[in-house]
Amino acid sequence: MRKLILIVVLGLALGALFGQLMMSVPGYWLVRVGDTSLQTSFWFGLVLLLAAFIVLHFVLRLLMRLTRPVSRFKVWNSRARNRTAMKRTVRGLVALAEGRWKRAEKSLVKAADDSSTPLVNYLSAALAAHYQGRYEQADTLLKRAHLSTEGADTAVGMMQAQLMLDRQQYEEALAILTRLDRHLPNHPQVLKQLKQAYLSVSDWDGLRRLMPRLGAQQLISREEREQLELRAYRELIGQEARNPGDIERVRNLWADMPDHLRSNTDLIVLYAEALVRGKEEGIAERLLRHSLKEHWDSRLVLRYGLLDVDAPRQLVVAEKWLQERPNDPDLLLTLGRLSLRNAYWGKAQEYFEASQRQRPSGVACAELARLYANLGEHQKSQLFYRQSVELLDKSLPSLPQPSEEPHEEKKSKTA
């Protein structure tokens, strides 16, 4: 209410002021064209002039609009098509999420040209085509996605790599991911896909080098990292153990290995095997001796007994171990073998028999049988050979075996 009163007062004041001006400033307009003349007061002519200006302004704007009807229609049509494309894109994405691949591909491709985000349309359509098994169409759509948007190399490359992995085209996927990794060395998704590709092609060296980067980006749990590192180093050292041409590479692998893996028994045994094949038995002996000092394991003890480095010294070391573990059957078996290397036949016999008493085994019996045979005690040798076979037979799985009677029946039926 107060605003209305204020407006009325201001209007009256302005009217009064304008009236006062009209009275205090007399004058007139005279327009003459030929013999015709037009005369009016100054203030009325001023109002007419202002009105003419306003009318002329709107007429000119109307004329400008009328001269560009096609462009106006194009803008309107483009906006309408964009709205339609957006609706189709949404329908296509919904169909993709629901697993309706054919409908999704059709909607997304149809809307791509008019969409404000053609890259999303083509990438999603390529995924839908891939799930239908239409791999060539998917590749074509990926190319169109690449051409549709500037700077789409990364998105298209990652999608292409994922589709290659799904198709089990691991070498091609790895080539794409390697190229992406050079340009985006710390991209999380690229690193994850690289891990999958390395595992698929059994590239253990690439996988072991990738583990620290995955850990730095917190893209892998501690448990999974340890498992993959163990698998990678086991495979790499195993390969080198079978091909001992470059023992220096095996030693470099061991040096690069994380500290927690150097206490793994499987890796220690594999590394020792590789060293022995590479004519580095001295290093293998020190490795096994230090490892057994850190943690006792029967596999390491048995492997130590198969080394031929410094037999007298090895026997002394193993006999010191026996003071702490007098009833260890594997250590006793190792001592028997080391005694053989030192030509202590009687001591070897005692250690083998002690091992057999602690835990009957086919290996200990076989060692005793061989020793007695070479000592000329053939009766004892045959006894232990039979025991060895019996123990080995007990370790075999329970399977049906032929007996004499069914065998005869089968022969008679065949006849």
Disulfide bonds with the S-S distance in Angstrom:
none
